[in-house]
Amino acid sequence: MFETNIENKLPLSLKWYALVKIALLFFIFSLIFIVFGKSIWLYAFFFLFIFLGLPLWIYLIFTLKFTSFVITENTITINSGIFFKNSKTISFDKIQNCNASEGILSKMFNLSKLNIWTASPSQIHIERGNSSNKPEQFLWLNVKNAHWLKNFIFRRQ
């Protein structure tokens, strides 16, 4: 699905997915405020949505524009950053696990989140006796492309 050694971009449907997610969050909070009859809080929430929700969506659009990845025969390089550029190269032989997950809303937009796990200790966060793991990197891709990339990585190991 992806050609090697060529810069690839994230799918454009990701920006609409983010907008719908923000709008659904706004709708749910609006219903809560209406049910409890707190109109002053509803106005405060509208204010927050306009001054936080819309700038967040615009930031996500720019992030989408400035995020790309390059697949080679042995590595994947993920480039991101609007003001401060970040580039992370992961060798396929360092990848411990790779999984693609879809939620109800992301399925509607044909999107899948591809999580890439390595053996890096930076992925483990321990606080007050509880631990949580986060992937080394992740990409939002079309479902078909996410499964293709996952299989490509495992075949190269």
C-alpha positions in Angstrom: 0.0 0.0 0.0 2.9 2.4 0.8 5.9 2.7 -1.3 9.2 2.5 0.5 11.6 5.5 0.7 8.8 8.0 -0.1 7.3 10.5 2.4 3.7 9.5 3.3 1.1 11.7 4.9 -1.7 10.9 7.4 -5.2 10.5 5.9 -7.2 13.7 5.4 -10.3 12.1 7.1 -8.4 12.4 10.4 -9.2 16.1 10.6 -13.0 15.4 10.2 -12.7 12.6 12.7 -11.2 15.1 15.2 -13.9 17.7 14.5 -16.7 15.2 15.0 -15.0 14.0 18.2 -14.8 17.6 19.6 -18.4 18.3 18.5 -19.7 15.1 20.2 -17.9 16.1 23.4 -19.5 19.5 23.1 -22.9 18.0 22.5 -22.6 15.7 25.5 -21.5 18.5 27.9 -24.3 20.7 26.5 -26.9 18.0 27.3 -25.5 17.7 30.9 -25.8 21.4 31.4 -29.3 21.6 30.0 -30.5 18.7 32.1 -29.2 20.3 35.3 -30.5 23.7 34.3 -27.2 25.5 34.8 -27.5 28.1 32.1 -24.6 30.2 33.3 -22.3 27.1 33.0 -23.7 26.5 29.5 -22.6 29.9 28.4 -19.2 29.3 30.0 -18.9 26.1 28.2 -19.8 27.8 24.8 -17.1 30.3 25.6 -14.6 27.5 26.3 -15.6 25.7 23.1 -15.0 28.7 21.0 -11.8 29.7 22.6 -10.4 26.2 23.2 -12.3 23.7 21.0 -11.9 25.5 17.7 -8.2 26.5 18.2 -7.6 22.8 19.2 -9.1 21.7 15.9 -7.0 24.2 14.0 -3.9 23.0 15.8 -4.8 19.4 14.8 -5.2 20.4 11.2 -1.7 21.9 11.2 -0.3 18.9 13.0 -1.8 16.7 10.3 -0.2 18.8 7.7 3.2 18.7 9.2 3.2 15.0 10.2 4.6 12.4 7.8 6.4 9.1 7.8 8.8 7.3 5.6 9.0 3.5 5.4 12.2 1.9 4.3 13.1 -1.8 4.1 14.3 -1.9 7.8 12.9 1.2 9.5 10.0 3.6 9.9 10.7 7.3 10.4 7.9 9.5 11.8 8.4 13.2 11.3 6.2 15.7 13.2 6.1 19.2 14.6 4.8 22.5 13.6 7.4 24.9 15.2 9.8 22.3 16.7 10.5 19.5 14.3 10.8 16.0 15.7 11.9 12.9 13.9 11.8 9.4 15.4 13.3 6.4 13.5 12.4 2.9 14.7 14.2 -0.1 13.4 11.8 -3.0 12.6 14.0 -5.4 14.6 13.5 -3.3 17.7 9.7 -3.4 17.5 8.2 -5.8 20.1 4.6 -5.5 19.1 2.4 -3.6 16.7 -1.3 -3.4 16.9 -4.1 -1.6 15.0 -7.2 -0.6 16.9 -10.5 1.0 15.7 -13.2 2.5 17.8 -16.8 3.0 16.8 -16.3 6.6 15.6 -13.0 5.9 13.9 -14.6 3.0 12.0 -17.1 5.5 10.6 -14.1 7.5 9.1 -12.3 4.3 8.1 -9.4 5.1 10.5 -7.3 2.8 12.6 -4.7 3.8 15.2 -1.5 1.8 14.7 0.5 1.5 17.9 4.2 0.7 17.7 5.7 -0.9 20.8 9.4 -1.3 21.4 11.4 -2.4 24.5 12.1 1.1 25.5 11.8 1.9 29.2 10.3 5.3 28.4 7.0 3.5 27.5 6.4 2.5 31.1 5.0 5.1 33.5 4.8 4.2 37.2 3.0 6.4 39.7 1.9 5.5 43.2 2.3 1.8 42.6 0.3 1.8 39.4 1.9 1.3 36.0 0.7 2.3 32.6 2.2 1.7 29.2 2.1 3.9 26.1 3.4 3.0 22.7 6.7 4.3 21.4 4.9 5.9 18.5 1.5 5.7 16.8 0.0 6.6 13.5 -3.6 7.2 12.4 -4.0 5.4 9.1 -6.8 4.1 6.9 -7.8 0.6 8.2 -6.5 -1.2 5.1 -3.2 0.7 5.2 -2.7 0.1 9.0 -3.1 -3.6 8.6 -0.8 -3.6 5.6 1.9 -1.7 7.5 1.5 -4.0 10.5 2.0 -7.0 8.4 4.9 -5.3 6.5 6.7 -4.7 9.8 6.2 -8.2 11.1 7.5 -9.7 7.8 10.7 -7.6 8.0 11.6 -8.7 11.5 
